[in-house]
Structure formats: C-alpha cells, structure tokens
Amino acid sequence: MFRTGRFYAWLDGAMNPLLTASTLPFQIPDYANLTDAQFKEAMEVGLIEQRTALEAIATNPDAPDMENTIAAWELGSTTLERAGSAFWVVKAADTNEQRAAVETALAPKLAEHGNAILLDRRLYDRLVALRARAEAAEVSLDEQDRYWLEEHIREFERSGISLDSDTQQRLRELNVELAGLSVAFEQALVEGRNAAAVLVTDPAELAGLGEDGITAARQAAQDRGQEGWLIKLTNTTGQPVLENLTNRDLRRRILEASLGRGLGGEHDTRQLVLGIARRRAERARLLGYEHHAAWVAADGCARTTEAVLDLLKRVAPGAVELAGREAAELQKALERDIPGARLAAWDWEHYAAKQSAAEAVDPALLRPYLEYHRVLHEGVFAAATALYGITFHARPDLRGFTPDSEVYEVREADGTPLGAVILDPFTRPTKRGGAWMTSVVDQSDLTGSLPVVTNTCNFTRPAEGAACLLTWDNVITMFHEFGHALHGLLSEVRYPSRAGTAVPRDFVEFPSQVNELWAWDETLISRFAVHHETGEPLPAGLVARLRASRSAGEGHHTLELVAAMLLDQAWHTTVLEELPTSVEELESFEAAALERAGVAHELVPPRYRSCYFSHVFGGGYAAAYYGYLWAEVMDADACAWFADNGGLCRSAGERFRRELLGRGGSIEPMQAWRNFRRADPDVSHLLRRKGLPVEQR
C-alpha cells in the first residue's frame, strides 16, 4: 500500500521500519527484525521519494534559496540514504542469495536514478540561478552552503549535463551497464575467492601454521563438507598464511591459487574487466576527457593525471631498488635452508617473517600479547580518548548488523552523547574480504542526527571459549579502520551528504593512515600488548625491537602497492581503441603495463592483479587507487606535525579534530589541509619514512 506525498509501505502486514527514523538509540536500524525484502522495498520507496522531492525543487516557482533548494535537496534523500546505508553494510559483511539478488536488482535502478538527476537540466539551472543570486548578494550563503552548491554544479557538469540528447542517452546506457558489470564482478570475486581456497590432505604440510590456524583450517573444510584442512584466501595477492608455513610446495600452491583467481573457469572475471574498462573509456570520451583517469583525477585533490603519475614515478624507482636489496638478503636466508634454491615469490613472506623474527619480533611470540578486546580498549579506544577526550561504552542491549557485531556508545569528554560505533571483527564465508568502514547514520546539524559508523574486519574467529589473538598487521588494521571511523564520528557539518568521509578518494585514506601512528606509541603498547594468560606486559626489549621493525619490508610493501596503482592507471589512461578486446589479451596487457612503468618484478607481484582488483573493478577506486599513496604524503607530513606538537595529547588532537576531521567534506579538502598545516603537503616526509631518496626539485 502506498500513499502519495510521503510514501508508506506494508510488507506481510507490517510497516517497513526503514521508512521512518529508527526509534532505537542513535537511530540504529532494527537489524534484529529487518528482512531482506524490506531493504529492497525501502530503497525503492526512497528512490520515489527523492525523485518527487527533486521534482518539487525543479518546478518551484519561488526564487532559489538555501532552504527551498539546498536543504530541501538534502531532506528529500533521507529515506534512500537510511535504507541504502543499512543495506550495503550488511550485504558486504554477511551476504546471501537474497541480498545478492537485491543488489543485482537495484544496481540498474540506482544507475538510472542517478542519470535522471544529473541529466535534469531544470535542476542544474536552479543551482546555477542560486549561485547567481548569491553572487548578486540577493541571498546569503556561508562557506558550507557555497561549497555544497559548487560541488553539485560541478557534478552536473562532469556528468554530461551539457551534452546533446543522443549523447546523453548513450551516457545513460553506459552508466547502467557499468553498474551491473561492477556488481557482477564483485559477486564473481567473492565466489572465486572462496572457490580458490587450497585443500590440504596431508597434515605434515601444515607445519608452522600453529594450533589456531590448523583448527580454523579444519573447521573451514568441515563447513564445506570436505576432509582435510582448507586454507582460505584473502583479497590481496600475498597471503598472510605464507609467513608461517614451512612447506615450500604448499606455499607455492597457495600463491598460485591467489594469482590465478579470475583467469578462467567458473569464476572467470576477464570479460567483466574488459567490459568495465572499455565502457569507462567510452564514457570519459563522451564527457570530453582524454581517458577515465583524467575524469577521476579532476574530481580529486590531484586534479590531473600528470600529478598522479609524477608522484608514482618519484616513488617507484626507489621502491624497486629497495625491494632488490631486500630480495638479496632473503635469497641468503633461503640458501641456508635449501642450498642452491632460487628465491620465488611464494618464499618472500615466509623468509621476511623469519628475518623479522631474527631482527625484530617473532610473530608467534608476539601473538599471545595481542588479544583483540584488550587491543581495542587499551589501544584503539585509548588513543582516541587521549587525543579527543571521547569515551566508549559497550551497549550489549543494541544489536548490530550481524550476530558477531558489538555496539559502543561514544561520548564527549563532558558525557554528552556523540554517536555510536558498530564493530564486526571476524571472518565468515559470507563476508567480503578485507577491512572497511561505513556510515550507517550520517552526522548532520540539519537533521540533528548523531553519527553511527562501522568497522568490519576479517580476523580469524577463535575456537569456542578461546581468546582472539591477533597478528601485528591485524593491530595496524584496527587502528587504520578506526581512523576512518573517527572521521565519521567527529564530523561537525550541516548537510548529511557532506559528513565524515564524504571527501575525494585521494583524501579519504589520510586520516586513517595518520591513526596508524598511535599503534606504535610506546606508552600505548605497554597498555594493550599484555599476555592474555599471565597478564604480563610485552617485555621492554621486545617493544623496542617491534618499534625498530616499523620500516622492515618497506621495499616489498611499497613496490607491490605502487605496482597495483600503476596497473590501475594503465587500465584507465589507455584510450578505447588501444584497450584489449579479447580475454586472451588481458594478461599480456597487464604484463606490458608493469614492464613499461618499470615495476615488473618476478618476486613482487602487484598487491592486486586485474582479475581480483576489487577496489578498481568492483568498488569506487577506479583510477583512484593511487589515493592511498597521495594520502600517505599527507599522513607523513601530519605525523611530522604531531611529533613537533606533543604527539598523543589533547591539544594536538583538538586542532586535528577541529580543522580536519570535523570538517568532513563541507569545505574543499585541501583548504582544510592548508588551514591545519599552513602549507601544501611536503612529500619529503614520506620519502624519508620509506628510506627512499629525497631528490632536490
């Protein structure tokens, strides 16, 4: 049943709870009672509501002002944003056939909806008219109003508002096709990752995996109805399990399974990759750009592809050289074990871990000191309290988006409620790989909403009653993702669409990378690195070795990352006529791109290959994966600032909060940076951190 004006819907006799603001604290969706059908229905109703609201704006006879145009635009999106935010996080964390079907059904509708808005000349003209009135001092717009207006006008112009009707029609078709292909890629990727898991039938091959790892592998096999032990894959090319496995042949099989994902068989993604790349290239040309990468860069902090490639070219040669020196050391270690053997890519992580154990801290020795909840409370939360004065309080009465998730209320130093954070730490077959942050409720002064953010990870689930013990990489992931969460929680903006992480792709990773700094803080380590059985802190000597190991493996890490970034750029700077047309050409295109960029290295494959590059072909980082490095430039510069201004303390944290985190996307991001740093980002801090040459320019 529907009523015009404000829309209402009933499903199986009950009103859909997503159509009105949740009555639970912080407006957390009532996940315990939501059905998959209600997600779909609420988003479809939200599409109708938003289009109706925008039609009212477009046809409003009154002169445009902040209330009847900007505020009305934002408020008209409420239902769609509420339903979509609630759905996408649960779809990624715990998918099923019904949720996959909802995503598939909605993808073309959402693309068509976006087309209908951004190609509506009446809406564009109204925004331009509002800008003209502001310039003529007929209306008063503050900094946030002006930035909202300029960004929306620019989005219309970047989306083809000035194109003729035939070209716009083709643009609409491309957008819908791309939406469907990206959904198909992501679904094939998850299925392919699960299918590529390596089955082990000889327990002797599992030497080095450890009791927890063996138990998890046994359970994974049983869950699939198989005998033996199943080694599941992560999203990246490199697999963390390779660090511990001593059986060289098993390491080879695991890495080859990882590298081969999507290159054939039932879960072949090659045709999807080509279809996406070719349509993006065609769309960019229609919009007047040389290629898709130019279109993307213009919307980021970089502004030009030349600026992006300049940064990558400054880092790549030094990374290759540094990786080469690391490889020489690992070759020696391999020969001590297997005389005459030649180092292979599947040996790298294992011997790097052994080297780390000799020079720094053995990961197996460190694990008992890294219990998940203690790291969370005495590390991640404690750093946020020290910097921003905020505190965290468990809310077991509230249900998150999965049965595993935990909800925490966040309060200001004076006890005022600030928002909530929902954490979902453990891996499951139905969860997308990797780790990420989302916003379920956006902070907004306009709506009065407090933020609700999430962190989702893929840590190994402990056995029943056992402690959840982490690797050091897991600890870094927790701090990183919580940096994103803080960006959302500390938002202080008027419009919900500009809250928190609503910033360009090459800026969004910056606050999260800065937050990694505190994982290495000696005082914090003494609090969160405590033996889960004895209660003893990590010995001071191990703390010193751990901190000294921070730059270990920097060549490998930087090279695999930069290689993936350059691969992303290759797909999206290549014009349509020069892109592959056959799946048989995909691997040669990839190899040639890496060779041309000077980053082809047989021992260091890209962090992601094309066929499982989720960020680029399934997510929102197409031609923008470079953003991690661009953000790292600002991260290194900001860390230098913290070092000069008291480090982990309230005075430094307050300035970082008020001038950067709190601004979200309400003003131009680089202006927020300059307000904070009083200068443009200085790349020399990053080059020194990585041990790379700092050239004079």
N, C-alpha and C positions, 0 to 999 in steps of 0.2 A: 504494500500500500504506500502510495506517495502523495504528498501534497505540494503544490507549487508554492513558491516563495522560499520558505525554509523547508528542506526535504526531510522526511521521516521514513524509516523503513522497518518492517517487521519480518523476522525470519522465524519460521516454526512457532509462530505465536508470541515471540519475544522481541522487544525492541532491540535493535542493534546498538550495543553500548558505545561503539566508536563514533556514533553520530552526535554525541554530546560530550562535553568535557567530563572526564572520569571524576567520580566523587572520591576516589582513593587519594591518600596524601600525595601531594605534588602532581596530581593528575596522572599518576602511573596507570597505564592501561590495565584493565582487569583480565590479565592473561589467563588466570585460572578458569575463566568462564567464556573466553572468546573462542569462536570456531573459525576454521579456515574459510568457510563460506562467508562469514561476516567480514573478514578482511576484504575480500573481493567486493562484496556489496557496498561496504563503506567507501572504498576508493571510487567506485563507480558513481555513487551519490556525490562524493566530493568533487568529481570532475564536473558534474552537472551544476553543483553549487558555485564552483569557481567561475565556470563559463557564464552563468547567469549574473554573477556579481560584476564580471568584466564587461558584460553587455550593458549593464546599467551604467557603468562608468563611461563606456564609449558613447552612449546615447544621452548622457546627462546634459540638459540644456544650460546648466549653470556654468559659469567660468570655472576652470580647474583651480583647485587649491590643495593644500596638504590634506585636509580632511576628506574631501569628496573624491580624491584621486589616489594619493599615496596610502593613506590609512584604509580607505575602502578596498583598495587592491590587496593589502595585506590581510585584512579580516575576511575577505572572500575566499582565501585559501585555507582557512582553518581546518575544515573537515578533511580535505585532501591531505594536508600535512599531518594531521593527527593519525589518520588511518595508515598512510604510507610509512610514517616513521615507526609505528607499531609493528607493521608487517615486515619491512625489509630486514630488521634486526633478527626477528625470529626465523625468517626464511634462510638467512645466511648461517645462523647458529644451529638450526635443527630442522632441516628441510624434510619433506616427504612428498609423495606423489601429488597430493592435493595442493600443497604450497607451490611446487614446481609448475603445476597446471595454472594456478592463479597468476604466477609471474609470466608464464607464456601468454596467457590470455590478455593480461594487462599491458604488456610491453608495446604492442602496436597502438593500443588506445591512448597510452600516455604520450607516445610519439606524435600521434595525430593531434592530440590535445595541445601539445607544445607548439606544433605547427600553426594551429588555429589561432593561438595567442600571438605568437611572434611574427605572423604574417598578416595581422589585422591592422590595416592602415589607420583605422579610426583611433585605436588605442595609441599607436605611435604618435599620431598628430596631436592627441590630447596631451601626451607627455611633453612634446615639443612646445605646445602652447603654454603649458605650465612653466617651462623653463623661460620662455619669453616674458611671461608675467613677472617672474622672479627678477629677471634682468632689468625690467622696467620699474621695479620696486612696487608693483601692484600687490604682491604677496610677499610674505616674509618666510624664508626657508633657512633653517640653521644648517650646520655642517653635515649632520646625518641626513637631513632631507635632501640636500643638494647632491650628496654622494649617491643616495638611493636613486635619485632621478637620473643622474648622468650614467650610472651603471645600467639602468633599464633601457635608456635610449641607445646606449652603445650595444646592448644585447640585441635589440631590434635590428640595428644596422648590420651587426655581424651575422645575423640570421637571415638576411636577404630581403628585408622589407622594401628595398628599392628595386628589386628585380621585376621583370615583366611577368605576366600571369603564367605563361608557358614554362618559364624557368622556375618560377615558384612551385608549380605543380611537380616538376621533376625533383625539386628540393624536398617537397613533402614526401614523395615516394622514397627518396634516399634515406630520409630520417626514420621512416617506419621500417624500412628494410634493415637498416643498421641496428635499430633497437632489437628486432627479432634475432638477428645474427649474433649479437652480443649475449643475449640470453642463452641461445643455443650453445655458444662457445663455453660459457660458464658452466652450464649443466654437463656438457661433454667432459669438461675439465675435471669436475668433481668425480664423475663416474670413472673417467680414465685413471685418475689418481688412485682411487680405491682398487680398480682392477689391476693396476701395475704393482700392487704390493707383492713382495717376494716371499714365497713359501719355503720354509726350511724344514727338512725332514730328518736331518742328522743333527742331534743336539750338540755334537762336538763343534759344529760350525759356529755356535753361538758364544764361543769363548770370548770373554771380555765384556759381554753385554751387561752383566750384573743381574742380580736376582730380580729387581723390579722390572728391568727391561725384558727378561725372559718370561716373567709372569704376564706382562702386558702382551707380549707376542703370542703366548699360548692362548690367552683369552681372545685375542683378535682372531686367531684361527678357529677357535671354537664358535665364536659368534658367526663365522661364515660357514660353519659345518665342515671344517677341514681338520685333518690330522696333522699335527706338527706345530710350527711356530710361524706366525705371519708378521713380516717386517713391513709396516705401513710407511708410505712415503709422505713427505711434507711437500709444500708447494714449490720450494726452491730446487735448483739443480742439485746443490750439495745437500747431503742428508746427515743430520746430527749423529745418527747411529754409527756412522763410519768412524767417528772418533774412537769408539770403544772396541769395535770388532777386530780381532786379531787375524781372522781367516781372510786371506787376501782374495781368494776367489769369490767369497760371499760379498766382500766389499765391491768387487768388480760387477757382480750381477746386480747389486742394488743400484750402483751409479748408472749402469747401462739401462736399467729399467726406468730410472728417473729421466735420463737424457732422451729415451725413446718414446716418451709419452706423446701421444697425438700424431705420430708419424705413420699411422696405418691402423688396420684392424677396425674393431667395432667402434672405438672412440677416437677415430681419426679427426683431427681438427684442422687439417691443412686447407681444405676447401673453405672453411669458415674464416681462417686467417686471410686468405686471398680475397674472399668476398668483402670482408670488412675493410681491408687496406685499399682495395680498388674503389669502393664506394666513397670512402673518406677522401681519396684523391679527387674523385669527380666532384664531390660536394665543395671542396675547397676551391676548385677552379670556377664553379658556378658563382661562388661568393666573391670572386675576384682576388683570390690568394694564389701564390705560386704553388703551394702544396699545403697539406693538412698541418704540418708542423708550424708553418708561418701563421696560420689561422689560430693555432693554440697559443703560440708564444705571445701574440699580440694581446691576449687576454690575461697574461700573467705578469709577474714582476720583471721577467726578462725582456719582454716586448718584442724581441727579434730572434729569429733562428740563429743569426750570426753571433749574438751574445751567448746563446746556449752553447753552440759549438766551440766558441772561444774558451769558455770555462772548461769544457770537457777536454779540449786539446791541451790546456795548461796542466791538467792533472794526469792524463793518460800515459805520456811517456815516462814520467817518474814512477807511476804505478807499475808499469811493465818492468822497468829496471829493478825496482824494489822486490817485485814478485820473483824475478830471476835470481836475486841473491837469496831469497828465502828458499827457493827450489833447490839451490846448490847445497844448502845446509840439510834439507830433508833427504836429498839423494844420499848423503853420507850416512844418515841415520838408517835408511833402508838397507844400504850395503852392509851395515854392521849386522843386520838381521838376516839378510839374504845376499850373500856375496855375488856380485855380478848382475844383480837385478837392476832394472831401469825404472825410475820413479814414474808412476802413472797417476792420472787424475784421481783415481779411487784410493790412492795411497795418501794423498795430501792431508786430508783432515785427520787421519789416524796418526801420521807422524808429526803433524803440527801439534796435536794434543799431547803426544809423548814428549815432544820438545818442551811444550809448555809445562808439563809435569816436572821435567828436569830443571827448567829455569824459573818456573813460577809456582803454580799450584796444580797438583794432580786433580782433575775434575772429580774423580771418585772420592778423593779425600775431602773435597770442598762440599759435596752434596749433603752430607749429614748436618751441615751447619745452615742450610738454606731451606728451611721449612716454609711452605707457601704463606700461611697466615701470619707468621712472625715477620717475614719479609714485607708483607702487605702493611701490617700495622706499625711495626717499628722502623720500617724503611720508607715505603712509598707514602703512606699517610703522614708519617712523622716529618718527612721533608716538606710536604705541603703545609703542615702546621707551622713549622719553623719559618717558612717563607711568607705565608699569607695569613697565619693566625686561624685558619679554618680547622674544624674538628670533625671527626667521623664517628657515627653512632649506628650500630647494627640495628636493622629493623626486620627481625625474623617474622613479624606479622604481615610483611608485604611480600608478594610473590613477583619474581622477575619473569623474564621471557622464556626460561627453561627451568626444569626442576632443580638443576645444579646451581642456578644463579643466586647470588646474595645481594640484598639491598642495604645500602647505607645512607642514612640521612646525613647531610653536610650542613654544618652551622658556622656562622661567622664567629669571630673571637668573643663577641658580646652575647652569644647564644641565639642570635637571630637565625631562623632557617634560611639557608642559601639555596639548597636544591637536594638532589639525590643522585647516587651513582649505583649502577647495577653491574655486578661482576659475574662473568661466566667463564671459569678458568679451564675446564677440562675438555680434552678431545673426545669426539664421538664420530661414528661413521657418517652421520647426517650433517656434520658441521663442515663448512668451508675451511680450507687450510689457512694458516697464518694467524695473525692477530690484528684486531682493529677496534676503533672507537666509533660509536654512533651517538646521535642525539635522539632521544625519544620525545622529549618536550623541550622546545627552544625557549630560552630566556627572552622576555620582552617586556619593556615598560608599557608598551601599547596595550598588551593583553593582560599584563600583571602576572604572567606565567613565570615560575621558577624553573631552572633547568633540570632535566633528568638526562644523564648521559650514561653510556655503557662502555665497558671494556670487555672484549671477548678474546680469549686466548685458546691455545691448543696444548696445554700441559698434559703430561701423562697422568691418567687417573690412577691414584694409588689403590692398592688392594684394600678390601673392606677392613676398616679399623687401623690401617697403616697411615703413617704421616706422608703428606705430599711433599717430596723433596725435589728441589729444582736444580737445574744447571745454572752457571753464571749467566749464560746467554738468556735463559728464562728471566733472570732478575733484571737484566737490561731491558728486555721486552716489557716487563711490568712497568718500569719507570718510563719507558718511551710512550707506551699507550696511555699511561696516566697523564703524561704531558698533554696529549690530545684532550683527555677528559677535563683537565684543568682549564684548557682553552674554552671549553663549553661551560663549565661550572662558574667561571669567574667573569663571564660575559656581562657587560652593562650597556646594553643597546636598546634603542626604541623599537626597532622593527624585527620581528622574529626571523625573517628571511636573511637578516644580516648578522645573526647571533653567532658567537663562538667561532667555529671552524669554517664559516662561510667566507673564506678568503681564497685567493688563487692557489692552484696546486703547487706552485713553486714557493709558496709561503707557509702552507698549512703544516708541513713537517718540521718547521723551525722550532716552535715551542716544545714539541715532543722530544726533539733531539737535545734541546737545552736541558730538559728534565732528566735525561740520562746522566748528566753531570753528577747528580746527587747520589747515584748508586755507588760512586767511587769515593764518597766523602768518608774519611776515616772514622769520624765520630758516629756516623750513621751505621757504618759496617759493624762497629762494636756493639750496636744495639740489635741489628737484625740478623747478623751471622752468629747464631748461637746453636750449639749442638742440640738436636731435638730430643735426645735421650738424657744426656748428662747435665744440660743447662750451661755448659762451659762455653765462653765466647771463643770465636776463632782466634787461635794464637797470634800474638802480635807479629811474629816472624812471617806467618802465612799471609796476614793482612798486607804487610809490606811487599811481599812477593806478588800478591794479587794486584796491588796498585801499580807495581812496576811492570806488570804484564799488559797494561792497558793498550799499548801500541803493538803488541805481538800479532803477527799475521796481517799487518796493515796492508802490505803489498797485495796479498791474495784477496783480501776483503775489498780493497778499493778497485782492483782490476776487474773482479767479477761484476761489481756494481757498475763501473763505467762502461764495461763491455755491453751490459744489458741496456744502459742508457743510449749508447751509440747504435745498438741494434734497433731500439725504438725509433731513434731519429732516422735511421736508414729507411725503415718502412714508411715513414711519414714525410720524408723530404724527397722521395722518389716520385716523379710525375707519373701519371696514369699509364702513358704509353710504355714506360720502362719497368713497370711492375710485372712480376711473374703472372702468367695466365694459366699455368698448369701446376698441379700439386707436385709434380716431379721436379719443378724448378725451385721449390721453396728452400730446400737445404743449401743449394748452390748460391742462391741469393743471400742467405744468411751468412754463409762462409765468406763470400766475396765482400760483404759489408764489413765484417770484422777485420778481414785482411786489409782492406782499404783504409780503415781507421787506425790500423797499427796495433790492434788489441787482440788479434788471433793468437791464442796461447793454448797449446795442447794440454797443458796441465791445469789451466784455469778457464774452464768454460764459463760463459755468461751466467749470472745469477738466475736468469730465466732464459730459456730458448723460446722461439716464437710460438711454438705449438702449445706451450703451457704458460704463456705470459699473461696471466690473469689481469694484472694491473692495466695492460695495454689493450687487450682484445676482449676482455670481459668486464673491465671496470672503467674508471674515469681518468686514467693516467695516460691515455693515448698521446704520444708526442710530448708528454709531460713527466715521464719517469725521471728525467733529469732533475726534477724538482727536489728530490732527496739531497742531491749534491748542492744545488743552489741554496737550499735551506741550511745545509751544513756550513756554508760560508757564513751565514748569519749566526748560526749556532756557535761556531768557534769564536766569532767576534764577540757575541754576547757573553760567552764563558770567560773571555778575557776581561770583559767589563765586570762580571761578578767577582773575579779574582781581585780586581782593584777596588771593589766596593763592599768588602766584608763577607762575601761568599754566602753561606747559608744563614741568612739573617732577615729579620722583618723589614728593615729599611730598604735593603736591596730588593726584596720580594715585592714590597708595596709599589716601588717605582715600575718594576717589570709588569706587575699586575695592571696598574692604572694606565700606563702609556702604551702597553702592547696587548696583553691578554684580554683586558676588559673591553678594548675597542672592537674586538671581533672583526667583522667586515663592514663596520659602519663608516669607516673612512678609508682612503687609499692606503693599502698596507705599507708601502714604502715610506709614506709620510709618517705613519705610526712609528716605523723603524727610526726615521730621522729624528722624530720627537724624542725617542728614547736614547739614541746613541749620539745625536748631534752630528752625524756624518753618514756617508754611504758605507755599506759593508766593505770590510777590508779582507780580501782573500788570503793575505799573507798569514793570518792566524790559522787558517785551515791547512795551508801547505806545511807550515811548521809542525802542526799537530800530527800530520801524516808522515813526517820525515821526508817530505818532497822538496825539491829545490825551490827557493823563493827568488824568482828572477826579478831583475830590475826592469821596470817598464816606464 
